[in-house]
Amino acid sequence: MDQYIGRLLDGRYEILEVIGTGGMAVVYKARCHRLNRLVAIKILKDEFARDEEFRRRFRAEGQAVAMLSHPNIVQVYDVSSSDNANFIVMELIDGISLKQYMEKKGSLNWKETLHFAMQIATGLEHAHSRGIVHRDIKPHNVMVLKNGSVKVMDFGIARVMSKSNTLTKEALGSVHYISPEQAKGSYTDNRSDLYSLSVVMYEMTTGRPPYDGESPVAVAIQHINGGAVPPSVLNPNIPRGLEQIIQKGMALDVKDRYASATEMLRDMEEFRKNPSIVFDYASQEQPARPAMPVAQAPITTAERVVMQKTGTRPAQEPGRRQTPSPRKRSEPETKTRSTGPQRRRQEQERREAERSRVATIAIVVCSAVAVISICVFLAALFNGALLNQEKELVEVPSLVGSFFSDDMSAQYADFTFRFQPQEYSDQYQKGQIMRQEPVGGSRVVKGTEIVLTISMGEEPQVKVMENLVGVTQEEARSFLENQGFLPLVRNETSSIYDAGVVIRTEPSAGTELTPGQTVKLWVSVGPEMILQKMPDVIGMDLDIALRVLDQVGFKNIRTREVSSDKDPGIVVYQSVKKDDEIDITTEILLEYASIPEETTEPTEEETQEELVSQFVTFELPVREEPYDLTIYLEGILVMEPSRIEPGVNSLTLELKGRGEQKYDLYINDVLYASKIVEFG
């Protein structure tokens, strides 16, 4: 039996069962007794837990990721080291990995690919804005929920795992998606995540990753060299615009990729609005070392020269390298009546002459191009174009010794500033700039980033714990790390402090601290969750229903008036089903019957003449479990709850209407989508 099942970690997390095993940790399903909810707990394996440096990085990364809060990122609730276990407490996801989803469906259509990719990119955008790079984006780390949304998991864990850079058999699952700079062990940033996301999109659209091999090293080398077959070669149904997005994201040179997830999302949104769009990328038409299709003949020197000048390959007749010139009518009649051997000899001589002529032209063209290139180079050199023209260079100010202030950014608008952790200094006062890079007086391109280190003043002989209560978690962590202490974050409910704010510390304020000491921060997660069963208020008068809900503890009630055949004021719909256990702060929507307006009803014949009948198809999500579908027209029930079985992805109904009408689709009483229908 597993050593952790049945144990109570940290006095609150009861381990229930194993739900997954990875290379560095085991994931368990657990119950949090303090908040009465199910969670997932990732416990570090013993072979890693014995390494103090590894444990430190594991905790630090987990605490950093705990600051992320986004619907497309698996939430990290807590990071702890207790009961001889190093673990991370996370949101429990009811779904399957994107890898499992792809294995079931094979290649996905472009709509599903875009649907998943935009959510992943949105999650990355949030993480990158907080300075966190995932470094291990792959289908295995993306969870697909039953409602079709996705959540990215294991943020920051890849950075911990990078302590060992050996590409072993265990790395095979990740090496298919790593960026070239990761494969080479070079510097990685947010653009590495975008490369991996593009590889995932490639696999979603084609059913296979762009590179494969017998060993992780072989796959990594292919990432470094590039040359992936364009996705449309494997799946001709891929729209050109989506293929361009994938290829730009997979560019070998990081400078040719999207600069940010926001930029990538912008193009995805443009493609979503117009699937026939073709982007005007300067380098997109020549993706990183594209592989030559098998059916294409080798390229000649002359064709290569033409391609360098025009960017396109000269058109040629299939199956032939050169098209022979037709015989001139002035040729002697005897040539046309030559015997077979004579004709073959003449044809061979003609081909040799043709090849000689092409080679001569190629040499002349290459020589001309070389001469022109040398001239352009020399002209640019003397004009300063290759050495950054003088007007593009600015002098770096000498900031060492000055006190940093918020108005420096406006004062030195030609630069951007980035800060290193503050340090103690016997030479510089608190708040003074003690180091800068690049140094003052050097000349750099306008817009260059200046990295500053700010002094914390002389290091005190005895350090005392500051009062951090009421400070945000991020500010408290940064302060303690700069002081040389190790912050350990614990989450706790609070009805006094907002979520993300420090409630208390251990040691408390005023306590003397030793170098490198661990300081525990209890951070608020908001008020404690109180669960309550939802009563059935359908059929009640609205005022009575509101009183019933108030007595139970539900205060967050929203009402909406809808047309109905029920008596005015009667509740006809509640957004939460009867007996469902929910937090009392959850918003509940009640719909009640409106008072009918006194209007002159048209005759049945008049109504039939005005209404237009037509068949309307609604697109539905593909799910593994049956669900109830309800359709409303501006609050009026059009189709009562109907059971939709797994595998059904569309529904066609004959509807009557006039002009433009909006239909709302509810799945299990939750709004899924809206559709505008034009009648006529």
Beta strands, then each sheet from edge to edge (+ up, - down):
strand 1: 8-9
strand 2: 13-21
strand 3: 25-32
strand 4: 37-44
strand 5: 76-82
strand 6: 85-91
strand 7: 95-97
strand 8: 142-145
strand 9: 150-152
strand 10: 393-395
strand 11: 416-423
strand 12: 433-437
strand 13: 443-445
strand 14: 449-455
strand 15: 463-464
strand 16: 486-492
strand 17: 502-506
strand 18: 512-513
strand 19: 518-524
strand 20: 531-533
strand 21: 557-562
strand 22: 571-574
strand 23: 581-583
strand 24: 588-593
strand 25: 612-619
strand 26: 627-633
strand 27: 636-644
strand 28: 650-657
strand 29: 659-667
strand 30: 670-679
sheet 1: 1+ 2- 3+ 4- 6+ 5-
sheet 2: 7+ 8- 9+
sheet 3: 10+ 13-
sheet 4: 11+ 14+ 12-
sheet 5: 15+ 18-
sheet 6: 16+ 19+ 17-
sheet 7: 20+ 23-
sheet 8: 21+ 24+ 22-
sheet 9: 25+ 28-
sheet 10: 27+ 26- 29+ 30-
end
